[in-house]
Amino acid sequence: MDIRQNISLKSNNTFGIDAKARYFIEINSEEELREALNLKGYPPIFILGGGSNILLTGDLEALVLHIAIRGIQVLWEDDSRVLIRAMAGEVWHQLVLWTLERDFGGLENLSLIPGNTGTAPIQNIGAYGVELRDVFESCQAMDVSSGQLRTFSAQDCAFGYRDSFFKNEGKGRYIITSVDLGLSKAPHRMNTTYGAIKAELKARGCVKPGIRDVSEAVIAIRQSKLPDPRILGNSGSFFKNPVIREAEYLRLQEAFPDIPGYRLPDSSYKVPAGWLIEQCGFKGRRFGDAGVHGQQALVLVNHGHASGREVLDLARRIAEAVQHKFDVVIEPEVNIVGPLPPALSKR
């Protein structure tokens, strides 16, 4: 096991923040993970996956375990369904491409989401009308205190909107090592109800789309709106879309007739945080090297040399402006490693 010291994490987080890890180990197997968890005399551990959903606000006085366990296999299949297992270190989009090559359906709407497979259940990743929980069967996670593997069902994971057991009661207690997904075989039932997908498929002249067509449409949409983190540091959507009560939404609609909102089954409304931020005048603005993307106000970016603290200060400023203008609290979707300023704390 190679234990490295004072390692820059700039290439290990999509924001491109140049923070250092006091100690760093790349984990390539469950056995190595168990061995690392048993090390004595080191600072507390910090689990790092693809680094796509974190904002580092400073150096980490920690033993950073970079989960890089790879492998994809078919566990079971019949004429209409297939169950696959992907190890936690698999790049999510590469997993999606792997399923498309085999004509396995279910992940096409989740194409090009950055990050690794092991972090997908933590966030319950979702896009364009589909969430991970729609195809999730179970995951295997290692108990940090005992080193034992435990299987978590979908019910155990308590999935919510960009939320799960692993972000709450299970945070810091378990490390996901693999994920099992139940996918379809042709003929597939695809979700093309999302407006942007419909429009993109129509523009492509695709009347009877297959799962590859849907994936390509999603990729085109994402590339048109979201910056490539290899070129412009970012972590995708920085804030969650707030969910508010119906009465609150109707109040806002009276004051702001153009406000978009999506009615949920419980009569609450999901309001696009990007719209709220844009109305506050932040879209495309730059504050030093920290800024807001010009095509999508929900995305905060690093123009080159922004520190995590500078990005966090911008996020606080945005959250305060939205609350002042709309009396709506927006919360970060990104995992902030460091203290949250008051305007970003959960309420």
Buried (B, 14 or more C-beta within 10 A) or exposed (E): EEEEEEBEBBEBBBBBBBBBBBBBBBBBBBEBBBBBBEBEEEEEBBBBBBBBBBBBBBBBEBBBBBBBBBEBEEEEBEEEEBBBBBBBBBBBBEBBBBBBEBBBBBBBBBBBBBBBBBBBBBBBBBBBBBBBBBBBBBBBBBBBEEBEBEEBEBEBBBBBEBBBBBBEEBEEEBBBBBBBBBBBBEEBEBBBEBEBBEEBBEEEEBEEBBBBBBBBBBBBBBEEBBBEBEEBBBBBBBBBBBBBEBEBBEBBBEEBEEBEBEEEEEEBBBBBBBBBBBBBEBBEBEBBBBBBBEEBBBBBBBBEEBBBBBBBBBBBBBBBBBBEBBEBBBBBBBBBBBEBBEBBEEE
